[in-house]
Amino acid sequence: MSGKDFANENRTSVSVSLSALGENYRAIEALLSPGVTPLCVIKADAYGHGAVEVGRRLESMGARYFGVASISEGLELRRNLISSPILVLSGIMPWDDLEELADHDLTASVINFETLERIGKFHRASSLKIHVKIDTGMGRLGFGLCEVPELIRRLKQLKQVEIEGLMTHFSSSERHDDYGMKQVRDFGSVVRSFKDNGIEPGFVHMANSAAICTYPEAHFNMVRPGIMLYGSYPDPTLCERLKLRPVMKWSSGVAFVRKFSPGISLSYGRTYVTEKETVVAYIPLGYADGYSRGLSNRGIVLIKGRRCNVVGRVCMDWTFVDVTGVPDVRPGDEVVLLGTAGGETVTADEMAERIGTIPYEVLCCISRRIPRRYVD
């Protein structure tokens, strides 16, 4: 894209490749045995990629089930005519309206006895489907292992509700270890207890993105791919097992360029002072757009296919970049924050490593004020 063309675009935008999304989905499918259903996790606006468009594309490719974090996320998909089953993964909150679940055919995660009691008293309980969550070692959501006998007793009394699934979550699944295997064994024991007591959950699921690669024994008959759909890895070691394409390109443009003599400080706090004659490009985006303040003096962007350093503190709406070594940088030139240009690439994984976080956070924090553009 030329500087002139880019100047005619929105100052900052995210481009989402639906073809890359589709390739990643097929690559994940290829790891699964016949009869294993991917539940595609598109919570948090599909990790910043746009849940509606992502959901539409995956549904058109045969995706049979989606996962979201809340009822409101599920309703957004239903309003946009996504008809596949949708599981509300984070459970039902005390303030949630069960009528909305029933009206829009959303499936509830049951994570405690309080939710189970509410559903049992709901006048339309027969119209609800539930997945029961077991805490096998995450210490977050779900029934503890010691609660399983009482849970089974109460579920057997809840005859009008369809128990469609049984699930748990790994505490750590990037590497195959003893603790993870203990979780697998404990969950398998719970599954057997359910079946021994006449409860046959249709779907049994445990494996998230990492575990799809590292714990084939935890695939059961459903898995929950999330970050890998979008071309990022839960752990860098997994790139050797599965080839993915980043789905997102995040770009902006050079607003203007200034030249500074040695000894001039840039941005808040004087954290960067020029040591020589320095050319600086000003990019009209900042932490309000999701470009982390943690990238101050350590971020990398691509301008004219060159890796350029972020200098000074990232502001709410501005970021400064040293382009001294890049010839003829002009206003309107494209700036790639995530993606590829001229043979160089900045990934969400690299950005996350620079600020001591995970690619999930990098992608999810990209502000909704930035328009998403969808390409094939």
C-alpha positions as CSV (number, residue, x, y, z in Angstrom):
1,M,0.0,0.0,0.0
2,S,1.5,3.4,-1.0
3,G,1.7,6.3,1.3
4,K,-0.9,8.1,-0.7
5,D,-3.3,5.2,-0.6
6,F,-2.7,4.6,3.1
7,A,-3.3,8.3,3.9
8,N,-6.8,7.9,2.5
9,E,-7.6,5.1,4.9
10,N,-8.6,5.4,8.6
11,R,-5.5,6.5,10.6
12,T,-5.3,3.1,12.3
13,S,-7.0,-0.1,11.4
14,V,-7.0,-3.9,12.0
15,S,-7.2,-6.2,8.9
16,V,-8.5,-9.7,9.7
17,S,-7.7,-12.4,7.1
18,L,-10.7,-14.8,7.0
19,S,-8.7,-17.1,4.8
20,A,-6.0,-17.4,7.4
21,L,-8.7,-18.1,10.0
22,G,-10.0,-20.9,7.9
23,E,-6.6,-22.4,7.3
24,N,-6.0,-22.4,11.1
25,Y,-9.3,-24.1,11.7
26,R,-8.6,-26.8,9.2
27,A,-5.1,-27.3,10.7
28,I,-6.6,-27.8,14.2
29,E,-9.2,-30.2,12.8
30,A,-6.5,-32.3,11.3
31,L,-5.1,-33.0,14.8
32,L,-8.4,-34.5,16.0
33,S,-9.7,-38.0,15.7
34,P,-13.1,-38.6,14.0
35,G,-15.9,-37.8,16.3
36,V,-14.1,-35.0,18.2
37,T,-16.0,-31.7,17.9
38,P,-14.2,-28.4,18.0
39,L,-16.0,-25.9,20.2
40,C,-14.6,-22.6,18.8
41,V,-13.9,-20.1,21.5
42,I,-14.9,-16.6,20.2
43,K,-15.3,-14.8,23.5
44,A,-13.8,-11.3,24.1
45,D,-14.9,-10.4,20.6
46,A,-13.0,-13.3,19.2
47,Y,-9.9,-12.2,21.0
48,G,-10.2,-8.8,19.4
49,H,-10.8,-10.1,15.8
50,G,-14.6,-9.5,15.7
51,A,-16.8,-12.3,17.0
52,V,-19.6,-11.9,14.4
53,E,-17.4,-12.1,11.3
54,V,-15.3,-14.8,12.8
55,G,-18.3,-16.8,13.8
56,R,-19.9,-16.4,10.4
57,R,-16.8,-17.7,8.6
58,L,-16.3,-20.6,11.0
59,E,-19.9,-21.6,10.8
60,S,-19.8,-21.6,7.0
61,M,-16.8,-24.0,7.3
62,G,-18.8,-26.4,9.4
63,A,-18.0,-25.3,13.0
64,R,-20.8,-26.9,15.1
65,Y,-20.3,-25.2,18.4
66,F,-19.1,-21.8,19.8
67,G,-18.0,-20.7,23.2
68,V,-18.4,-17.2,24.7
69,A,-17.8,-15.7,28.1
70,S,-21.2,-14.2,28.9
71,I,-24.9,-14.1,27.9
72,S,-24.4,-10.7,26.3
73,E,-21.7,-12.1,24.0
74,G,-24.0,-14.9,23.0
75,L,-26.9,-12.5,22.3
76,E,-24.7,-10.5,19.9
77,L,-24.1,-13.7,17.9
78,R,-27.7,-14.6,17.8
79,R,-28.7,-11.0,16.7
80,N,-26.4,-11.5,13.8
81,L,-28.0,-14.8,12.8
82,I,-25.4,-17.2,14.0
83,S,-27.5,-20.3,14.7
84,S,-25.0,-22.9,15.9
85,P,-25.1,-23.9,19.6
86,I,-23.4,-21.4,21.9
87,L,-22.0,-22.3,25.4
88,V,-21.7,-19.5,28.0
89,L,-18.3,-20.7,29.4
90,S,-18.0,-18.4,32.4
91,G,-21.1,-19.7,34.1
92,I,-24.4,-17.9,35.0
93,M,-24.0,-14.9,37.3
94,P,-26.5,-14.1,40.0
95,W,-27.8,-11.1,38.0
96,D,-28.2,-13.0,34.7
97,D,-31.6,-13.6,33.3
98,L,-32.4,-17.2,32.6
99,E,-35.2,-16.1,30.3
100,E,-32.6,-14.8,27.9
101,L,-30.8,-18.2,27.9
102,A,-34.1,-19.9,27.0
103,D,-35.3,-17.4,24.5
104,H,-32.1,-17.4,22.5
105,D,-31.1,-21.1,22.9
106,L,-27.9,-20.4,24.8
107,T,-26.3,-23.3,26.7
108,A,-25.4,-22.6,30.4
109,S,-22.3,-23.6,32.2
110,V,-23.2,-24.8,35.7
111,I,-20.3,-24.0,38.1
112,N,-21.9,-24.2,41.6
113,F,-24.9,-25.4,43.5
114,E,-26.5,-22.0,43.6
115,T,-26.8,-22.0,39.8
116,L,-28.1,-25.5,39.9
117,E,-30.8,-24.5,42.3
118,R,-31.8,-21.5,40.3
119,I,-32.2,-23.6,37.2
120,G,-34.2,-26.2,39.1
121,K,-36.7,-23.6,40.1
122,F,-36.9,-21.9,36.7
123,H,-40.3,-22.3,35.2
124,R,-38.8,-23.0,31.7
125,A,-36.1,-25.4,32.9
126,S,-37.1,-28.0,30.3
127,S,-36.0,-25.6,27.6
128,L,-32.5,-25.3,29.0
129,K,-29.3,-27.2,28.1
130,I,-26.4,-27.2,30.5
131,H,-22.7,-28.2,30.7
132,V,-21.5,-29.1,34.2
133,K,-18.0,-27.8,35.1
134,I,-15.7,-29.7,37.4
135,D,-12.7,-28.1,39.1
136,T,-9.9,-30.7,38.7
137,G,-7.1,-28.3,39.8
138,M,-7.5,-24.9,38.3
139,G,-9.0,-23.5,41.5
140,R,-11.3,-21.1,39.6
141,L,-14.8,-22.3,38.4
142,G,-16.6,-25.5,38.9
143,F,-17.6,-28.2,41.4
144,G,-14.7,-29.6,43.5
145,L,-14.0,-33.3,43.3
146,C,-15.3,-33.8,46.8
147,E,-18.6,-32.3,45.7
148,V,-19.2,-34.7,42.9
149,P,-21.3,-37.3,44.8
150,E,-23.7,-34.6,46.0
151,L,-23.7,-33.0,42.5
152,I,-24.7,-36.3,40.9
153,R,-27.5,-36.8,43.5
154,R,-28.9,-33.3,42.7
155,L,-28.6,-33.7,38.9
156,K,-30.5,-36.9,39.0
157,Q,-33.4,-35.0,40.6
158,L,-33.2,-32.3,37.9
159,K,-35.0,-34.5,35.3
160,Q,-36.4,-31.7,33.2
161,V,-33.0,-30.2,32.2
162,E,-30.8,-31.6,29.4
163,I,-27.3,-32.3,30.8
164,E,-25.6,-31.9,27.4
165,G,-22.0,-31.7,28.5
166,L,-19.4,-32.2,31.2
167,M,-16.2,-30.2,31.2
168,T,-13.1,-29.1,33.1
169,H,-10.0,-26.9,32.5
170,F,-6.3,-27.4,32.7
171,S,-4.3,-25.4,35.1
172,S,-1.3,-25.6,32.8
173,S,-1.3,-27.4,29.5
174,E,1.7,-26.0,27.5
175,R,3.8,-29.0,28.5
176,H,2.8,-32.6,29.3
177,D,3.5,-33.2,33.1
178,D,2.4,-35.1,36.1
179,Y,-0.1,-32.5,37.4
180,G,-1.8,-32.3,34.0
181,M,-2.1,-36.1,33.9
182,K,-3.6,-36.1,37.4
183,Q,-6.2,-33.7,36.1
184,V,-6.9,-36.0,33.2
185,R,-7.3,-39.0,35.4
186,D,-9.5,-37.2,38.0
187,F,-11.7,-35.9,35.2
188,G,-12.0,-39.3,33.7
189,S,-13.0,-40.7,37.1
190,V,-15.8,-38.1,37.3
191,V,-17.0,-39.0,33.8
192,R,-17.2,-42.6,34.8
193,S,-19.1,-41.7,38.0
194,F,-21.7,-39.8,35.9
195,K,-22.2,-42.7,33.5
196,D,-22.3,-45.2,36.3
197,N,-25.2,-43.2,37.8
198,G,-27.1,-43.0,34.6
199,I,-26.1,-39.5,33.5
200,E,-24.8,-39.5,29.9
201,P,-23.3,-36.1,29.0
202,G,-23.3,-35.7,25.2
203,F,-20.1,-33.7,25.1
204,V,-17.1,-34.3,27.4
205,H,-14.4,-31.6,27.0
206,M,-11.1,-30.6,28.7
207,A,-8.5,-29.6,26.1
208,N,-7.9,-25.9,25.3
209,S,-5.6,-24.8,22.5
210,A,-2.4,-26.0,24.1
211,A,-3.8,-29.3,25.3
212,I,-5.0,-30.1,21.8
213,C,-1.3,-30.4,20.9
214,T,0.1,-31.7,24.2
215,Y,-2.6,-33.9,25.7
216,P,-4.2,-36.1,23.1
217,E,-5.6,-38.2,25.9
218,A,-7.7,-35.2,27.0
219,H,-9.5,-34.7,23.7
220,F,-12.5,-36.9,24.7
221,N,-15.2,-36.0,22.2
222,M,-14.9,-32.2,22.2
223,V,-12.0,-29.7,22.4
224,R,-11.9,-25.9,22.8
225,P,-9.6,-24.2,20.4
226,G,-9.1,-20.5,21.1
227,I,-5.9,-18.5,20.6
228,M,-4.7,-21.0,17.9
229,L,-7.6,-20.1,15.7
230,Y,-6.2,-16.6,15.4
231,G,-2.7,-17.8,14.5
232,S,-0.9,-17.4,17.9
233,Y,0.5,-20.0,20.1
234,P,-0.2,-20.5,23.8
235,D,3.5,-21.4,24.1
236,P,6.4,-20.8,21.6
237,T,7.4,-24.5,21.7
238,L,4.1,-25.5,20.1
239,C,5.0,-23.9,16.7
240,E,7.0,-27.0,16.0
241,R,3.9,-29.1,16.2
242,L,1.4,-27.0,14.3
243,K,1.8,-24.3,11.5
244,L,-0.5,-21.4,11.9
245,R,-1.0,-18.1,10.1
246,P,-1.5,-14.9,12.0
247,V,-5.0,-13.7,11.2
248,M,-4.6,-10.1,12.2
249,K,-2.6,-7.2,10.7
250,W,-2.6,-4.0,12.8
251,S,-1.4,-0.9,11.0
252,S,-1.4,2.8,11.2
253,G,0.4,5.6,9.3
254,V,3.1,8.2,9.9
255,A,1.4,11.5,10.8
256,F,4.5,13.6,10.6
257,V,8.3,13.5,10.9
258,R,10.7,15.6,12.9
259,K,14.5,15.8,13.2
260,F,16.2,16.3,16.5
261,S,19.7,17.3,17.6
262,P,21.5,15.4,20.3
263,G,20.4,15.9,23.9
264,I,16.6,16.4,23.2
265,S,14.1,14.4,25.4
266,L,11.0,12.8,23.9
267,S,7.6,12.2,25.5
268,Y,6.6,12.1,29.1
269,G,9.2,11.6,31.9
270,R,12.3,12.3,29.7
271,T,12.9,8.5,29.6
272,Y,14.5,8.8,26.1
273,V,17.1,11.5,25.3
274,T,18.6,11.6,21.8
275,E,22.3,10.7,21.7
276,K,22.9,11.8,18.1
277,E,20.9,13.5,15.3
278,T,17.7,11.5,15.3
279,V,14.7,11.4,12.9
280,V,11.5,10.6,14.6
281,A,8.2,9.5,13.1
282,Y,5.0,10.3,15.0
283,I,2.3,7.6,14.9
284,P,-1.3,8.6,15.9
285,L,-2.1,5.8,18.2
286,G,-1.3,5.0,21.8
287,Y,-2.4,3.0,24.8
288,A,-6.0,4.1,24.4
289,D,-5.9,2.1,21.2
290,G,-4.4,-0.9,23.0
291,Y,-0.8,-0.3,22.1
292,S,0.6,-1.0,25.6
293,R,2.5,1.6,27.6
294,G,4.8,-1.3,28.4
295,L,6.2,-0.9,24.9
296,S,7.7,2.4,25.8
297,N,11.4,2.3,24.7
298,R,11.1,-1.4,23.8
299,G,8.4,-1.8,21.1
300,I,9.2,-2.6,17.4
301,V,7.2,-1.5,14.4
302,L,7.7,-1.9,10.7
303,I,8.1,1.1,8.4
304,K,9.1,0.5,4.8
305,G,9.9,-3.1,5.7
306,R,12.4,-2.1,8.3
307,R,12.2,-2.9,12.1
308,C,12.1,0.4,13.9
309,N,12.4,1.1,17.6
310,V,9.7,2.8,19.7
311,V,11.3,5.7,21.6
312,G,10.0,7.5,24.7
313,R,6.9,6.7,26.5
314,V,3.8,5.6,24.6
315,C,1.1,8.2,25.1
316,M,-2.6,7.9,25.2
317,D,-2.9,8.8,21.5
318,W,0.7,9.0,20.2
319,T,3.7,6.8,19.8
320,F,7.2,7.9,18.7
321,V,9.4,5.8,16.4
322,D,13.1,6.2,15.6
323,V,13.4,6.1,11.8
324,T,16.9,7.6,11.5
325,G,18.1,4.6,9.5
326,V,15.1,4.4,7.2
327,P,15.5,6.5,4.0
328,D,12.8,9.0,3.0
329,V,10.1,8.3,5.6
330,R,7.2,10.6,4.9
331,P,3.7,11.4,6.2
332,G,1.3,8.8,5.1
333,D,3.8,5.9,5.0
334,E,2.3,2.7,6.4
335,V,3.3,1.6,9.9
336,V,2.8,-2.1,10.8
337,L,2.4,-2.8,14.5
338,L,1.4,-6.5,14.1
339,G,1.9,-8.3,10.8
340,T,4.4,-8.5,7.9
341,A,6.0,-5.9,5.7
342,G,9.0,-6.3,3.4
343,G,9.9,-9.7,4.7
344,E,9.9,-8.6,8.3
345,T,7.2,-9.7,10.8
346,V,6.1,-8.6,14.3
347,T,3.8,-11.2,15.9
348,A,1.6,-10.9,18.9
349,D,3.9,-13.5,20.6
350,E,6.9,-11.2,20.1
351,M,5.0,-8.2,21.4
352,A,3.8,-10.1,24.4
353,E,7.3,-11.2,25.2
354,R,8.6,-7.6,25.1
355,I,6.1,-6.5,27.8
356,G,6.1,-9.7,29.9
357,T,2.6,-10.9,29.1
358,I,0.8,-13.4,26.8
359,P,-0.5,-13.0,23.2
360,Y,-4.1,-13.3,24.5
361,E,-3.8,-10.0,26.3
362,V,-2.1,-8.3,23.4
363,L,-4.9,-9.2,21.0
364,C,-7.8,-8.7,23.4
365,C,-6.6,-5.2,24.4
366,I,-6.7,-3.8,20.9
367,S,-9.5,-1.1,21.3
368,R,-12.8,-1.4,19.6
369,R,-12.4,2.2,18.5
370,I,-10.1,0.8,15.8
371,P,-12.1,-0.4,12.8
372,R,-11.8,-4.0,11.7
373,R,-11.6,-4.7,8.0
374,Y,-12.2,-8.3,6.8
375,V,-10.4,-9.7,3.8
376,D,-10.2,-13.1,2.1
